[in-house]
Amino acid sequence: MSIRIDLSKGLLLFMVPVYLLRPAAPTPDFVVYYAQGPVVKMNSPKKGVLKKGDSLYSKDMLGLGPRSQVILICGNHHAIKLDKPDTVRMASLLARCADDKSFFLVAYGRFIWDELTGQTPDPRDYFHNIGAVSRGARMDRMPFAIDTINYLRGDLKVMLNTRAASVQLMAFDSPTQGNPLVTMNVRSGGFHLDSLASGLKAPGTYYWNATGLRLPRKNRCYLRIWQKKAYDNAVDSLLKTVLKTEPAETAYMAGFILEKNGFLLEAAKHYQLANKLDPENKIYRSTYSRFL
């Protein structure tokens, strides 16, 4: 707010910036996640061909031509895919937003909604896994969530957020009780997961902790070491939920789903691909950098 002094009248006039007088834009009922082929908003305002990020409201009309498809994110972060020639009243889709719960990963839908409505989301805010966090433990900010890890083999460096020069790692076969199966000392910067897994039988489910992590002893991180066939099947099952859109976006969504489910090495591969396909995308670049 600025103040102008009018000497001719001896008055102080408050000049309110014009943008403060404008009403806030209404929250959309849908945002466009992906559009291919002739997909058109048929009514004013902003009548015309739809693109990613466009907002739609229940009063709008949508037209789809041959060989076209559109994926819409609903206000509740579920999604609807339309892929047949049709004229659609957006109000008629509101009920489907509640019905299509299994069609789209809601956490990713919320992430995309926040991104497309002008926010700058951090993917780590959308992951709530089945490990220590859900058991009530506090986890400090780390490059990626370590409370739930599904692992087969490979080099994954787990970063530890602690001020101690070194920490003691302990792995257990119980989430709350028992003596450690493996104990090892590592530097505070982190450790390579294969060094911990090598002392554990595979397949198996384990729970680990480290001194100095601010993680109570009874709230241990979840580590599942898989047999290869079961691991591959689990990854394939998750990848089937990925919606195929633009190649970079598809790769990023695959990484997001895999990371949310604790398949961190597989997630890193897809994030790397997304970054390679679209190196100018800041979110893709920053997400992949967490795994370097």
C-alpha positions as CSV (number, residue, x, y, z in Angstrom):
1,M,0.0,0.0,0.0
2,S,1.3,3.5,-0.9
3,I,0.4,7.0,0.5
4,R,0.0,10.1,-1.7
5,I,-0.1,13.5,-0.1
6,D,-2.6,15.9,-1.9
7,L,-1.4,19.4,-0.8
8,S,-4.2,21.2,-2.6
9,K,-6.8,19.7,-0.3
10,G,-4.7,19.0,2.7
11,L,-5.7,15.3,2.6
12,L,-3.9,12.0,2.8
13,L,-5.2,9.7,0.1
14,F,-4.4,6.0,0.3
15,M,-3.6,4.5,-3.0
16,V,-4.5,0.8,-3.0
17,P,-2.8,-1.3,-5.6
18,V,-5.2,-2.5,-8.2
19,Y,-4.4,-6.1,-7.7
20,L,-5.6,-5.9,-4.1
21,L,-9.1,-4.8,-5.4
22,R,-9.5,-7.8,-7.7
23,P,-11.4,-10.7,-6.3
24,A,-9.5,-13.9,-5.8
25,A,-9.8,-16.4,-8.6
26,P,-12.2,-19.2,-7.8
27,T,-10.7,-22.7,-7.1
28,P,-11.1,-24.8,-10.2
29,D,-13.0,-28.1,-10.1
30,F,-10.5,-29.7,-12.5
31,V,-7.1,-29.0,-13.9
32,V,-5.8,-30.5,-17.2
33,Y,-3.0,-33.0,-16.6
34,Y,-2.7,-34.2,-20.2
35,A,-4.4,-33.5,-23.5
36,Q,-3.8,-35.1,-26.8
37,G,-5.6,-34.5,-30.1
38,P,-8.6,-32.2,-30.5
39,V,-9.7,-31.5,-26.9
40,V,-11.6,-28.2,-26.7
41,K,-13.3,-26.1,-24.1
42,M,-16.5,-25.1,-25.8
43,N,-17.8,-22.2,-23.8
44,S,-16.5,-18.8,-22.8
45,P,-14.4,-17.4,-21.2
46,K,-11.1,-18.8,-22.7
47,K,-12.8,-21.0,-25.3
48,G,-10.4,-23.1,-27.3
49,V,-8.0,-26.0,-27.4
50,L,-7.0,-27.2,-23.9
51,K,-3.4,-27.7,-22.7
52,K,-1.7,-29.0,-19.6
53,G,-2.4,-26.7,-16.6
54,D,-5.7,-25.3,-17.8
55,S,-8.4,-24.9,-15.2
56,L,-11.9,-26.1,-15.7
57,Y,-15.1,-25.6,-13.7
58,S,-18.4,-27.5,-13.3
59,K,-20.2,-25.1,-15.7
60,D,-17.8,-25.8,-18.6
61,M,-18.4,-27.9,-21.6
62,L,-15.7,-30.1,-23.1
63,G,-15.4,-31.5,-26.6
64,L,-13.3,-34.5,-27.6
65,G,-12.6,-35.3,-31.2
66,P,-11.4,-38.6,-32.8
67,R,-8.2,-40.1,-31.4
68,S,-8.1,-37.6,-28.6
69,Q,-7.8,-38.1,-24.9
70,V,-7.6,-35.9,-21.8
71,I,-6.6,-36.6,-18.2
72,L,-8.2,-34.4,-15.6
73,I,-7.1,-34.0,-12.0
74,C,-10.2,-33.4,-9.8
75,G,-10.2,-31.1,-6.8
76,N,-10.0,-34.1,-4.5
77,H,-6.8,-35.2,-6.4
78,H,-8.3,-38.2,-8.1
79,A,-8.3,-38.3,-11.8
80,I,-10.5,-39.0,-14.8
81,K,-9.4,-40.1,-18.2
82,L,-11.6,-39.4,-21.2
83,D,-10.6,-41.0,-24.6
84,K,-13.7,-41.2,-26.7
85,P,-15.3,-38.6,-29.0
86,D,-17.9,-36.8,-27.0
87,T,-19.3,-33.6,-25.7
88,V,-19.1,-33.6,-21.9
89,R,-20.7,-31.4,-19.3
90,M,-18.0,-31.0,-16.6
91,A,-20.7,-31.1,-13.9
92,S,-21.5,-34.6,-14.9
93,L,-17.9,-35.7,-14.0
94,L,-18.0,-34.6,-10.4
95,A,-19.4,-37.9,-9.2
96,R,-16.7,-39.8,-11.0
97,C,-14.1,-37.9,-9.1
98,A,-15.2,-39.8,-6.0
99,D,-15.6,-43.1,-7.8
100,D,-12.2,-43.4,-9.5
101,K,-10.2,-43.9,-6.3
102,S,-8.2,-46.8,-7.7
103,F,-7.4,-45.2,-11.1
104,F,-4.8,-42.7,-10.0
105,L,-2.3,-42.5,-7.2
106,V,-3.9,-39.8,-5.0
107,A,-0.6,-38.6,-3.6
108,Y,0.7,-37.9,-7.2
109,G,-2.6,-36.3,-8.1
110,R,-2.2,-33.9,-5.2
111,F,1.4,-33.2,-6.2
112,I,0.4,-32.4,-9.8
113,W,-2.6,-30.3,-8.6
114,D,-0.3,-28.2,-6.4
115,E,2.2,-27.8,-9.2
116,L,-0.4,-26.9,-11.9
117,T,-2.2,-24.4,-9.6
118,G,1.0,-22.3,-9.1
119,Q,2.7,-23.8,-6.1
120,T,6.2,-25.2,-5.9
121,P,5.8,-28.6,-4.4
122,D,8.6,-30.7,-2.9
123,P,7.9,-34.4,-3.7
124,R,9.1,-35.5,-0.2
125,D,6.0,-33.8,1.3
126,Y,3.7,-36.3,-0.5
127,F,5.3,-39.5,0.8
128,H,3.8,-41.3,3.8
129,N,5.1,-44.8,3.9
130,I,4.5,-47.9,6.0
131,G,7.7,-47.7,8.0
132,A,8.8,-45.7,11.1
133,V,6.7,-42.6,10.3
134,S,3.4,-44.5,10.5
135,R,4.6,-46.0,13.7
136,G,4.8,-42.6,15.2
137,A,8.5,-41.8,14.8
138,R,9.8,-38.4,13.8
139,M,12.1,-38.4,10.8
140,D,14.3,-35.4,10.1
141,R,14.5,-34.0,6.6
142,M,16.7,-36.3,4.4
143,P,17.3,-36.5,0.6
144,F,14.7,-39.3,0.4
145,A,12.6,-41.2,3.0
146,I,14.5,-44.0,4.7
147,D,11.7,-45.2,6.9
148,T,10.6,-47.8,4.2
149,I,13.0,-49.4,1.8
150,N,12.3,-52.3,-0.5
151,Y,15.6,-53.7,-1.7
152,L,16.9,-56.3,-4.1
153,R,20.5,-55.4,-4.8
154,G,22.5,-52.4,-5.9
155,D,24.3,-49.4,-4.6
156,L,22.1,-47.1,-2.6
157,K,23.7,-44.6,-0.3
158,V,21.5,-43.8,2.7
159,M,22.2,-40.4,4.1
160,L,22.0,-39.9,7.8
161,N,21.0,-36.5,9.3
162,T,23.0,-36.4,12.4
163,R,25.8,-34.3,14.0
164,A,27.7,-37.3,15.4
165,A,31.0,-38.1,13.7
166,S,30.0,-41.8,13.5
167,V,26.9,-43.8,14.3
168,Q,26.1,-47.4,15.1
169,L,23.7,-49.2,12.8
170,M,21.6,-52.0,14.2
171,A,19.3,-54.4,12.3
172,F,16.6,-56.5,13.9
173,D,14.0,-59.0,12.9
174,S,11.3,-57.3,15.1
175,P,9.9,-53.7,14.8
176,T,10.1,-53.1,18.5
177,Q,12.0,-55.9,20.4
178,G,14.9,-58.3,20.3
179,N,18.7,-58.1,20.1
180,P,20.3,-56.8,16.9
181,L,21.1,-59.3,14.2
182,V,23.8,-57.0,12.7
183,T,25.7,-54.1,14.3
184,M,28.1,-51.9,12.4
185,N,29.7,-48.5,12.8
186,V,29.5,-46.0,10.0
187,R,30.4,-42.4,9.4
188,S,27.7,-39.8,10.0
189,G,27.5,-38.9,6.3
190,G,25.7,-42.1,5.5
191,F,26.2,-45.8,4.5
192,H,25.7,-48.0,1.5
193,L,22.7,-50.2,2.0
194,D,24.4,-53.3,0.5
195,S,26.8,-53.2,3.4
196,L,24.0,-53.6,5.8
197,A,22.0,-56.1,3.7
198,S,25.0,-58.3,3.2
199,G,24.8,-59.4,6.8
200,L,21.1,-60.3,6.6
201,K,19.4,-63.3,5.0
202,A,17.4,-62.8,1.9
203,P,14.5,-62.8,1.4
204,G,13.4,-61.3,4.7
205,T,11.8,-58.4,6.5
206,Y,14.0,-56.4,8.9
207,Y,13.9,-53.3,11.0
208,W,16.9,-51.0,11.5
209,N,17.9,-48.1,13.6
210,A,21.0,-45.9,14.1
211,T,22.3,-43.9,17.1
212,G,21.9,-40.2,16.7
213,L,19.0,-40.3,14.3
214,R,16.4,-38.9,16.7
215,L,14.5,-42.1,16.1
216,P,13.4,-43.9,19.3
217,R,14.7,-47.4,19.6
218,K,11.1,-48.8,19.4
219,N,10.5,-47.0,16.1
220,R,12.7,-48.7,13.6
221,C,12.9,-48.3,9.9
222,Y,11.5,-50.9,7.7
223,L,13.7,-52.9,5.3
224,R,12.5,-55.7,3.1
225,I,15.1,-57.7,1.1
226,W,13.3,-59.4,-1.7
227,Q,13.7,-62.5,-3.8
228,K,14.2,-61.4,-7.4
229,K,11.1,-62.7,-9.1
230,A,8.8,-61.3,-6.4
231,Y,10.6,-58.0,-6.5
232,D,10.3,-57.8,-10.3
233,N,6.6,-58.6,-10.0
234,A,6.0,-56.0,-7.4
235,V,7.8,-53.3,-9.5
236,D,5.8,-54.3,-12.6
237,S,2.6,-54.1,-10.7
238,L,3.3,-50.6,-9.6
239,L,4.4,-49.5,-13.1
240,K,1.1,-50.7,-14.5
241,T,-0.6,-47.9,-12.6
242,V,1.5,-45.3,-14.4
243,L,-0.5,-43.2,-16.9
244,K,1.3,-42.9,-20.3
245,T,1.5,-39.3,-21.3
246,E,4.6,-37.4,-22.4
247,P,7.7,-39.6,-22.1
248,A,9.4,-37.4,-19.4
249,E,6.2,-37.0,-17.4
250,T,5.6,-40.7,-17.6
251,A,9.1,-41.5,-16.4
252,Y,8.7,-39.0,-13.5
253,M,5.4,-40.4,-12.5
254,A,6.9,-43.9,-12.5
255,G,9.7,-42.7,-10.2
256,F,7.2,-41.0,-7.9
257,I,5.1,-44.1,-7.5
258,L,8.1,-46.3,-6.9
259,E,9.6,-43.9,-4.4
260,K,6.4,-43.6,-2.5
261,N,6.3,-47.4,-2.2
262,G,9.9,-47.6,-1.0
263,F,11.5,-49.0,-4.2
264,L,14.2,-46.4,-4.1
265,L,16.7,-47.8,-6.6
266,E,14.0,-48.3,-9.2
267,A,12.7,-44.8,-8.6
268,A,16.1,-43.3,-9.1
269,K,16.4,-45.0,-12.6
270,H,13.1,-43.4,-13.7
271,Y,14.0,-40.0,-12.2
272,Q,17.2,-40.2,-14.2
273,L,15.3,-40.9,-17.4
274,A,12.9,-38.0,-16.8
275,N,15.7,-35.6,-16.2
276,K,17.5,-36.9,-19.3
277,L,14.4,-36.4,-21.4
278,D,13.6,-33.0,-20.0
279,P,16.8,-31.5,-18.5
280,E,15.2,-28.0,-18.3
281,N,12.5,-29.2,-15.8
282,K,13.6,-27.9,-12.4
283,I,11.5,-30.4,-10.5
284,Y,12.9,-33.4,-12.4
285,R,16.4,-32.1,-11.9
286,S,16.1,-31.5,-8.2
287,T,14.3,-34.8,-7.6
288,Y,17.0,-36.8,-9.4
289,S,19.8,-34.9,-7.6
290,R,18.5,-36.3,-4.2
291,F,19.7,-39.7,-5.3
292,L,23.2,-38.7,-6.4
